[in-house]
Amino acid sequence: MTRQAHAIDEEEVRVTAGPVMLAGNLALPPEASGIVLFAHGSGSGRHSPRNRFVASQLQESGLATLLFDLLTEREEAIDQYSGHLRFDIGLLAERLVAATDWLTRQSLMAELPVGYFGASTGGGAALVAAADRPERVRAVVSRGGRPDLAKDSLPLVTAPTLLIVGGDDDVVIELNQAALRRLGAPIKKLEIIPGASHLFEESGALEEVARLAAEWFGHHLTGKTARKT
């Protein structure tokens, strides 16, 4: 893989995850100070417009991003009918860990500090994976996530964790509040965006998610305020 110095370059990659290969989109800004892996939610994937928007804002802050499908095309086809794989947090977390390990074998990214951005069920998977790779993962952000699905991994998480929930998403707020109490991370926070629903479709809601995420990763992932371009 090569990096173009004059612009943020996005390329399609194949991420090795055990016996399967997962399709991904990698954006590597010049002088990237860290990389954020996206764990999408139930029924979604690397082409999610919400995650792609957040990723673009993180890229402008000087962070590399990797959006990839946690399921293969065959698995996604099966899941459209069964719906069980998208809630298999163990499998999703295993794929996220595999992608993290894959990064260490890529020369341009091997030394970059790693962060996770999880959405919906991907929020739970991100926390399980963070607990599994405490020495590698330095920050986690969950958008409208289900951190409760991380269950017994919650007390084992050490990475600074930000949970973002819409103010109108009552049930998910309660689940996040309960998960926050169990989180072992010494630095943890719940941000509730007033008037936002589960998908943050309201005007300005997703922009606020991106701003909060950029600030969190800028401080806890890279140790400095994320830069703006």
C-alpha positions as CSV (number, residue, x, y, z in Angstrom):
1,M,0.0,0.0,0.0
2,T,1.2,3.5,-0.8
3,R,0.4,6.8,0.7
4,Q,-0.2,9.9,-1.4
5,A,1.1,13.0,0.4
6,H,-1.1,15.5,-1.4
7,A,-4.6,14.2,-0.4
8,I,-6.5,11.8,1.8
9,D,-6.4,8.5,-0.2
10,E,-9.1,5.9,0.2
11,E,-8.5,2.4,-1.2
12,E,-10.2,-0.9,-1.0
13,V,-8.4,-3.5,1.0
14,R,-8.9,-7.2,2.0
15,V,-8.6,-7.8,5.7
16,T,-7.5,-11.3,6.8
17,A,-9.7,-12.6,9.6
18,G,-8.8,-16.2,10.2
19,P,-10.2,-18.3,7.4
20,V,-12.1,-15.5,5.8
21,M,-11.3,-12.2,3.9
22,L,-13.3,-9.1,4.7
23,A,-13.7,-6.2,2.3
24,G,-12.7,-2.8,3.7
25,N,-12.1,0.9,2.8
26,L,-8.9,2.4,4.2
27,A,-8.3,6.1,4.2
28,L,-4.8,7.1,5.3
29,P,-4.2,10.9,5.6
30,P,-0.6,12.1,5.3
31,E,1.1,12.2,8.7
32,A,-1.8,10.2,10.3
33,S,-1.6,10.3,14.1
34,G,-3.8,7.3,14.7
35,I,-6.2,4.9,13.1
36,V,-9.9,4.3,13.9
37,L,-11.6,1.0,13.0
38,F,-15.3,1.1,12.5
39,A,-17.6,-1.6,13.8
40,H,-20.9,-1.2,12.1
41,G,-24.3,-2.0,13.6
42,S,-26.9,-4.6,12.9
43,G,-27.8,-4.9,9.2
44,S,-25.3,-2.3,8.2
45,G,-21.8,-2.3,6.6
46,R,-18.8,-0.3,5.4
47,H,-21.0,1.7,3.1
48,S,-23.1,3.1,5.9
49,P,-23.6,6.8,5.1
50,R,-23.6,7.7,8.8
51,N,-20.3,6.0,9.6
52,R,-18.8,7.3,6.4
53,F,-19.7,10.8,7.4
54,V,-18.1,10.4,10.8
55,A,-15.0,8.8,9.2
56,S,-14.6,11.8,6.8
57,Q,-14.6,14.1,9.8
58,L,-12.0,12.0,11.6
59,Q,-9.9,12.0,8.5
60,E,-10.0,15.8,8.4
61,S,-8.7,15.7,12.0
62,G,-5.6,13.8,10.8
63,L,-6.8,10.2,11.7
64,A,-6.7,7.2,9.4
65,T,-9.9,5.2,9.2
66,L,-10.8,1.6,8.3
67,L,-14.4,0.8,7.5
68,F,-14.8,-2.9,6.8
69,D,-17.6,-5.5,6.6
70,L,-17.6,-7.7,9.7
71,L,-19.4,-10.4,7.7
72,T,-18.5,-12.0,4.4
73,E,-20.9,-11.6,1.4
74,R,-22.2,-15.1,2.0
75,E,-22.7,-14.5,5.7
76,E,-24.5,-11.3,5.0
77,A,-26.8,-13.1,2.6
78,I,-27.6,-15.7,5.3
79,D,-28.1,-13.0,7.9
80,Q,-30.7,-11.2,5.8
81,Y,-33.0,-14.1,6.4
82,S,-31.9,-15.3,9.9
83,G,-30.8,-12.0,11.5
84,H,-28.7,-13.9,14.1
85,L,-25.1,-13.1,12.9
86,R,-25.5,-9.4,13.4
87,F,-26.2,-10.1,17.1
88,D,-23.3,-12.6,17.4
89,I,-21.2,-10.2,19.5
90,G,-18.4,-12.8,20.0
91,L,-18.0,-13.3,16.2
92,L,-18.1,-9.6,15.5
93,A,-15.5,-8.9,18.2
94,E,-13.3,-11.7,16.9
95,R,-13.4,-10.1,13.4
96,L,-12.5,-6.7,14.9
97,V,-9.6,-8.2,16.8
98,A,-8.4,-9.9,13.6
99,A,-8.5,-6.6,11.8
100,T,-6.5,-5.0,14.6
101,D,-3.9,-7.7,14.3
102,W,-3.9,-7.3,10.5
103,L,-2.9,-3.6,10.9
104,T,0.2,-4.6,12.8
105,R,1.3,-6.4,9.6
106,Q,0.9,-3.4,7.4
107,S,4.1,-1.3,7.5
108,L,2.4,2.1,7.2
109,M,0.0,1.4,10.1
110,A,1.9,-1.0,12.3
111,E,2.8,1.7,14.9
112,L,-0.3,3.9,14.8
113,P,-2.4,4.0,18.0
114,V,-5.7,2.2,17.4
115,G,-9.2,3.4,18.3
116,Y,-12.6,1.8,17.8
117,F,-15.8,3.5,16.7
118,G,-18.8,1.2,17.2
119,A,-22.5,1.7,16.2
120,S,-25.5,-0.2,17.5
121,T,-24.4,-3.8,18.1
122,G,-21.0,-2.8,16.9
123,G,-20.6,-0.8,20.1
124,G,-20.8,-4.0,22.1
125,A,-18.4,-5.8,19.8
126,A,-15.9,-2.8,20.0
127,L,-15.8,-3.1,23.8
128,V,-15.3,-6.9,23.8
129,A,-12.4,-6.4,21.3
130,A,-10.9,-3.6,23.3
131,A,-10.9,-5.8,26.4
132,D,-9.2,-8.5,24.3
133,R,-6.4,-6.1,23.0
134,P,-5.9,-3.7,25.9
135,E,-2.2,-3.0,24.9
136,R,-3.2,-2.0,21.4
137,V,-6.6,-0.2,21.7
138,R,-6.3,3.2,23.2
139,A,-9.8,4.7,22.9
140,V,-13.4,3.7,22.1
141,V,-16.4,5.7,21.0
142,S,-19.9,4.2,20.7
143,R,-22.7,5.8,18.7
144,G,-26.2,4.8,19.6
145,G,-24.5,1.5,20.7
146,R,-25.4,-1.5,22.7
147,P,-22.5,-1.6,25.2
148,D,-24.6,-3.8,27.4
149,L,-24.0,-6.6,24.9
150,A,-20.4,-6.7,25.9
151,K,-21.6,-8.3,29.2
152,D,-18.7,-9.8,31.2
153,S,-16.1,-7.9,29.1
154,L,-17.2,-4.5,30.4
155,P,-15.2,-4.6,33.6
156,L,-12.1,-5.6,31.6
157,V,-12.1,-2.6,29.3
158,T,-9.2,-0.2,30.1
159,A,-9.4,2.1,27.0
160,P,-11.0,5.5,27.6
161,T,-14.6,5.1,26.4
162,L,-17.2,7.6,25.2
163,L,-20.8,6.5,24.9
164,I,-22.9,8.8,22.7
165,V,-26.7,8.4,22.7
166,G,-29.6,10.4,21.3
167,G,-31.7,12.2,23.8
168,D,-34.9,10.7,22.4
169,D,-33.5,7.1,22.4
170,D,-34.9,6.3,25.9
171,V,-34.3,2.5,26.0
172,V,-30.8,2.8,24.7
173,I,-30.0,5.6,27.2
174,E,-30.9,3.2,30.0
175,L,-28.8,0.4,28.6
176,N,-25.8,2.8,28.2
177,Q,-26.2,4.1,31.7
178,A,-26.2,0.6,33.1
179,A,-23.2,-0.4,31.0
180,L,-21.3,2.8,32.0
181,R,-21.5,1.7,35.6
182,R,-19.9,-1.7,34.8
183,L,-17.2,-0.3,32.5
184,G,-13.8,-0.9,34.0
185,A,-12.2,2.0,32.0
186,P,-10.8,4.6,34.4
187,I,-11.9,7.3,31.9
188,K,-15.4,6.9,30.7
189,K,-18.3,9.3,29.8
190,L,-21.8,9.2,28.5
191,E,-22.9,12.1,26.2
192,I,-26.6,12.5,25.5
193,I,-27.4,14.6,22.4
194,P,-30.7,16.4,23.1
195,G,-33.5,15.8,20.5
196,A,-31.6,13.1,18.6
197,S,-33.1,9.8,17.8
198,H,-31.3,6.4,17.5
199,L,-30.0,7.1,14.0
200,F,-29.1,10.7,14.7
201,E,-31.0,11.8,11.5
202,E,-32.0,15.2,13.0
203,S,-30.3,18.4,11.7
204,G,-26.9,18.8,13.3
205,A,-27.1,15.5,15.3
206,L,-24.6,13.5,13.3
207,E,-22.3,16.5,13.1
208,E,-22.3,16.6,16.9
209,V,-21.4,12.9,17.0
210,A,-18.5,13.5,14.7
211,R,-17.3,16.5,16.7
212,L,-17.4,14.6,20.0
213,A,-15.7,11.6,18.5
214,A,-12.9,13.7,16.9
215,E,-12.3,15.4,20.3
216,W,-12.3,12.1,22.2
217,F,-9.9,10.4,19.8
218,G,-7.8,13.5,19.5
219,H,-7.2,13.6,23.2
220,H,-7.2,9.9,24.2
221,L,-5.9,8.2,21.1
222,T,-3.2,10.6,20.0
223,G,-2.6,12.6,23.2
224,K,-3.4,15.9,21.5
225,T,-6.4,17.9,20.2
226,A,-7.3,16.6,16.8
227,R,-6.3,19.0,14.1
228,K,-8.7,20.7,11.7
229,T,-7.9,21.2,8.0
